[in-house]
Amino acid sequence: MSDTMAQISIAKAMYDYTERWPDKEISHISPSMLGGCLRKHYYAIIGIPKTTPPGPGAQLNFELGRMWEEVVEKALQNSSIPHLYQYKMHDAELNILGTLDFLLYDPGSKTWEVVDSKTESTLAGGYRKRENNTFLSANKDYVYQVNTYALTALRQGFDVRKARFVVINKDNGKIDEFPLNITKTSLEVTLRRIKRLNRYLHEDKLPPCECKGWKVGYCNYGNPHSQKKNSSGKIVNTECCSPSLLTEGRFGQDGR
């Protein structure tokens, strides 16, 4: 092997590659963010720059998720399952914009099912078991996401009755499916949260911070000067989404 080849780092090349990816722009209420912190969601919509954007590792994990979606799409095509893939969901009245993974169609009942694909590690299941959580109770943000898709699809004329999460374990390839009933109550709860965030946007009023526990450390609007090692040794923020970002983020760190 030549000296030049020995000096090549594929890992560095991949990390450098992720740094060239443009940040995802949020201009409307995002289904994937609705179940998270309202203040973080508000900052994203009004264009406040992230203080701690996702690092290369997180970006590559996102890419793995997108690759998984493509495999699911090929499997559905192979099985001739009628569906829509990467369907754009836009509701101007509710100020919602997003893209769902899949809408499956049942020719028998003439109804649709929202399907969202996720990836996780073996550790995730262990955490849930220790905390006596199910997949759904541990991932309320996912539940809000799917209910937002269902609500928007219903408003577009799709007869949506149910949903499911298709989850692949990144360590061993095991696939689990977690069903979710779309109910009147779940849609009403979702709609109330959408309207609540829209009120903050229309009134130009800062929502409360809803980051709790470990989520504080992974807030994209956290204070990078507060970073410390967490229990697993990872450097994370210990303070999140300060109200001061409302002026600093819009006019620069010097306030101009």
C-alpha positions in Angstrom: 0.0 0.0 0.0 1.4 3.4 -0.9 2.0 6.1 1.7 -0.8 8.2 0.1 -3.4 5.4 0.4 -2.3 4.7 4.0 -3.1 8.3 4.9 -6.6 8.2 3.4 -9.3 8.2 6.1 -12.8 7.0 4.9 -14.3 8.1 8.2 -12.9 11.7 7.7 -14.2 11.7 4.2 -17.6 10.8 5.4 -17.6 13.4 8.1 -16.4 16.0 5.7 -19.2 15.0 3.3 -21.9 15.5 6.0 -20.6 19.0 6.8 -21.6 20.0 3.2 -25.2 19.0 3.7 -27.5 22.0 4.0 -29.5 22.3 7.2 -33.1 21.3 7.0 -35.2 24.4 6.7 -38.4 24.5 8.8 -41.0 27.2 7.6 -44.2 25.6 8.9 -45.2 23.3 11.7 -43.3 20.1 11.2 -45.0 16.8 12.1 -41.7 15.3 13.2 -41.1 18.2 15.6 -44.6 18.7 17.0 -44.2 16.3 19.9 -41.0 17.9 21.0 -40.2 21.1 22.8 -42.5 23.9 21.6 -39.9 26.6 22.0 -37.4 24.6 19.9 -40.0 24.2 17.2 -40.9 27.9 17.4 -37.2 28.9 17.0 -36.9 26.6 14.0 -39.9 28.0 12.2 -39.0 31.7 12.7 -35.4 31.0 11.5 -33.3 31.2 14.6 -29.9 29.6 13.8 -29.1 26.4 15.8 -26.5 26.8 18.4 -25.6 23.1 18.5 -26.7 21.5 15.2 -26.5 17.8 14.7 -22.9 16.5 14.4 -21.5 14.2 11.8 -22.5 11.1 13.7 -26.1 12.2 14.0 -26.2 13.2 10.3 -25.0 9.8 9.2 -27.7 8.2 11.5 -30.3 10.2 9.7 -28.9 9.0 6.4 -29.1 5.4 7.5 -32.8 6.1 8.3 -33.4 7.3 4.8 -31.6 4.3 3.4 -33.9 2.1 5.4 -37.0 3.8 4.0 -35.8 3.0 0.5 -35.5 -0.7 1.4 -39.0 -0.7 2.8 -40.2 1.0 -0.5 -38.6 -1.7 -2.6 -40.1 -4.4 -0.4 -43.6 -2.9 -0.8 -43.1 -2.7 -4.6 -41.9 -6.3 -4.6 -45.0 -7.5 -2.8 -47.3 -5.3 -5.0 -48.8 -3.6 -1.9 -50.6 -0.5 -3.0 -49.2 2.6 -1.4 -47.9 6.1 -1.7 -44.2 6.8 -0.8 -42.7 10.1 0.4 -46.0 11.8 0.1 -46.0 15.6 0.6 -48.4 16.8 3.3 -49.3 20.5 3.1 -52.1 22.1 5.0 -52.1 25.8 4.6 -54.9 26.4 7.1 -53.2 24.5 9.9 -49.7 25.8 8.8 -48.4 22.2 8.4 -45.8 21.0 6.0 -44.1 17.6 6.0 -43.5 14.4 4.1 -44.7 11.1 5.4 -42.9 7.8 4.7 -45.8 5.6 3.5 -49.6 5.5 3.0 -50.8 2.0 2.5 -54.1 1.3 0.8 -56.4 -1.5 1.7 -58.6 -2.2 -1.4 -61.0 -4.3 0.6 -62.0 -1.6 3.2 -60.9 1.2 0.9 -59.0 2.8 3.8 -55.5 4.0 4.3 -52.8 3.4 6.9 -50.0 5.8 7.8 -46.7 3.9 8.1 -43.6 5.5 9.5 -40.2 3.8 9.4 -37.7 4.2 12.2 -34.3 2.8 13.2 -32.9 2.1 16.6 -30.2 0.2 18.4 -30.5 -2.9 20.7 -29.9 -0.6 23.7 -33.2 1.2 23.0 -35.3 -1.8 23.9 -33.3 -2.3 27.0 -33.9 1.2 28.2 -37.7 0.8 27.6 -37.8 -2.4 29.6 -35.9 -0.9 32.6 -38.3 2.0 32.6 -41.4 -0.1 32.0 -42.2 1.6 28.8 -43.6 0.4 25.5 -42.4 1.7 22.2 -45.4 4.1 22.0 -45.2 5.4 25.6 -41.4 5.9 25.2 -41.8 7.8 21.9 -44.6 10.2 22.3 -43.0 12.6 19.8 -43.3 9.8 17.2 -47.0 9.3 18.1 -47.6 13.1 17.6 -45.8 12.9 14.3 -48.0 10.1 12.9 -51.2 11.6 14.3 -50.3 14.8 12.5 -49.8 12.9 9.2 -53.2 11.2 9.8 -55.0 14.4 10.6 -53.6 16.1 7.5 -54.3 13.1 5.3 -57.9 13.0 6.6 -58.3 16.7 5.7 -57.0 15.9 2.2 -59.7 13.2 1.7 -57.9 10.0 2.7 -59.9 7.7 4.9 -57.2 6.9 7.5 -58.2 4.6 10.4 -54.8 3.4 11.7 -51.1 3.6 11.6 -48.0 1.7 12.5 -44.3 2.1 13.1 -41.9 -0.3 11.3 -38.7 -0.4 13.3 -35.4 -2.0 12.2 -32.7 -2.8 14.8 -29.4 -1.4 13.4 -27.4 -4.0 15.3 -29.0 -7.3 14.1 -31.5 -6.4 11.4 -34.6 -7.5 13.4 -37.8 -5.8 12.3 -40.6 -4.9 14.7 -44.0 -3.4 13.9 -45.9 -1.3 16.4 -49.6 -0.6 15.5 -51.3 2.7 16.5 -55.0 3.3 16.3 -56.0 6.7 15.0 -58.8 7.8 17.2 -61.0 10.9 17.5 -59.3 11.6 20.9 -55.8 11.3 19.5 -56.6 13.6 16.6 -58.2 16.2 18.9 -55.1 16.2 21.2 -52.9 16.7 18.2 -55.0 19.5 16.7 -55.0 21.3 20.1 -51.2 21.2 20.1 -51.0 22.5 16.5 -53.4 25.4 17.3 -51.4 26.2 20.4 -48.1 26.5 18.5 -49.9 28.6 15.8 -51.1 31.0 18.5 -47.6 31.6 19.7 -46.5 32.2 16.1 -49.4 34.5 15.3 -48.9 36.5 18.5 -45.1 36.5 18.1 -44.9 35.1 21.7 -42.2 32.8 22.9 -43.5 29.4 24.0 -42.3 27.7 27.2 -39.3 25.3 27.0 -40.5 21.7 27.3 -37.1 20.0 27.3 -36.7 17.6 30.2 -34.2 15.1 31.4 -31.8 13.8 28.7 -33.5 15.9 26.0 -31.9 19.0 27.5 -28.5 17.7 26.4 -29.6 17.2 22.8 -31.5 20.4 22.3 -30.3 22.1 19.0 -30.8 25.4 20.7 -28.8 24.6 23.9 -26.0 26.7 25.4 -22.7 25.2 24.0 -20.9 26.9 26.9 -22.7 24.7 29.4 -21.5 21.4 27.9 -20.4 18.6 30.2 -20.0 14.8 29.9 -23.2 12.8 30.4 -23.5 9.4 32.1 -22.2 7.7 28.9 -19.3 10.1 28.5 -20.8 12.1 25.6 -20.3 15.9 25.7 -23.8 17.5 25.8 -25.5 20.7 26.7 -26.8 21.2 30.3 -28.8 24.3 29.4 -31.3 24.6 26.6 -33.1 27.1 24.3 -32.6 30.3 26.3 -35.1 33.2 25.7 -32.1 35.4 24.8 -31.8 33.6 21.5 -34.9 35.4 20.4 -32.8 38.6 19.9 -29.4 37.1 19.5 -30.5 34.6 16.9 -32.2 37.2 14.8 -29.7 40.0 15.0 -26.4 38.3 15.7 -24.5 37.6 18.9 -23.7 41.3 19.4 -27.5 42.2 19.3 -27.3 44.2 16.1 
